Every structure is written in C-alpha cells, then in structure tokens.
C-alpha cells in the first residue's frame, strides 16, 4: 500500500514539475525567465533515461547514472548530452504509465546523489556502449595516455545479447554513394578494394582501405551507420557485407554486461569497480 502511495505521489510530482523541466530541456532556460536555476544534478535522471534501456534493473541504471553525472561535470559536451535528452523526451508519449516507469531513473539519481568517478581527485569522463564484441577496448591503446584509466575487460557474456551480431549489406553503388556524401573525392573502382589495415586488441577496426581512401574504423562506422566498428568485411557477388559484433564504440561500460552483473546480485559499486578498477566513487562536495 505504501509503495502504491509513493508511486502515486511520484507521478503527481512529475505531472506538476515535468512540464517545467521539459520546457527548460527543450527550449532552454531563457524560455522560463521567472524560474529558478536548474542544477546539473536535476538533469541526471532525464539524461540517463535517454541513454539506457528502461527495462534494465535499478543497479544497472545506477551504473549509468554515475556515468552520466561524471560526464555532465567533466565533459565539454554536456550541452550536447542535455540536448540529446531533450530530443529523446520530446519524442516520448509522457503518459502516466511512462512516467511511472521513469520513477526508477529519479530514484537512481536520488540514491546516488552527488556521486561521480574520480582519479586523483579529478572527475573522469566515463564512456559506455550497449553491447561489446566480447571484450571492451583499452582506452590507452585507442585514445592515448590520458585514457589509460579505461581498461580492456572481459565481457564475453555479451555474445548472448540479441544485438551481438548484425550483417550489413551494401551494393557496390550504394557503398560508393554513401561514402561520397561525406567525401566527394571518393572513388570505388571495379576492383572494389576493401581491406582492413589494422585492428586493436579487442578486434575493433582501427584503419580500413576502401577504394582510393583510408578511413578510421569509427569513421566508416558513422558514415555507413554500422552498429559497431568491430567488423569483418566480405565481398560477395555484387555486394559488400560488413559483419558487425556489438553495438557502440566498445569502450568503458558495456551496458549489457552491467545488467547481467546486476541480475547476479552485484551492486553498482562492484560493477563500476570491475570496469574502472583505477577509479573511485566520490562525492562532488
């Protein structure tokens, strides 16, 4: 009975406050000139809700909550994060059922209020992705010395995810046209040269030669809208197949593994310690 009352009270609170917060998220603070300032902390639930499955457990959502808070306070891209959350929320039908489900994000933020991930007193950016290739990428190897706090860890259970593998097929003409949209000088001749030049230790493509140009793996992932840069390439009759493993860039938190660890009974602190053994959970204050 108390839980039902709490849920009703939360929904009522959201109906009162959410229109204001949505106005600020979507139109900016200038749209509410008489309103109080909103702290970054108040954006945390909405941003988290835009970045992880709503079906995941609270502990996995707490993991993402700390990543969001750390990124809001450390990243130069916090405005982009808030704008992405606004775009996500704008597309939702915010009825009572959805708002009731949203409660877990509010609770996760409240129960971890002010907690971020630090190294030597500095808040660190926390990367995340949906599903890994079976091992997360080494930040130092991919991004350089400043990101050595992002280790490569075993996430072999991700193979059980429905999003683990996906084949993406392109006709030769379609492949050329897609790349030409961003790189007008691109040419794909009759030989259809597609060759992976190098990959990192987790199997993600670092460099690939296509036609007359060399691309970074993440670059071609974005251009071709592939789920991951962990892929193999096969030339078929009239087509080129990119067989992709995982979803996202592969660094930091694998949300799928975080969820499986949560289902095994692990708390968010343990899960974060697994992904970032050199970081500590500390208060902003």
Beta strands, then each sheet from edge to edge (+ up, - down):
strand 1: 115-119
strand 2: 122-123
strand 3: 128-129
strand 4: 165-171
strand 5: 194-199
strand 6: 205-210
strand 7: 213-216
strand 8: 231-236
strand 9: 239-245
strand 10: 253-254
strand 11: 280-283
sheet 1: 2+ 1- 11+
sheet 2: 3+ 10+
sheet 3: 4+ 9- 8+
sheet 4: 5+ 6- 7+
end
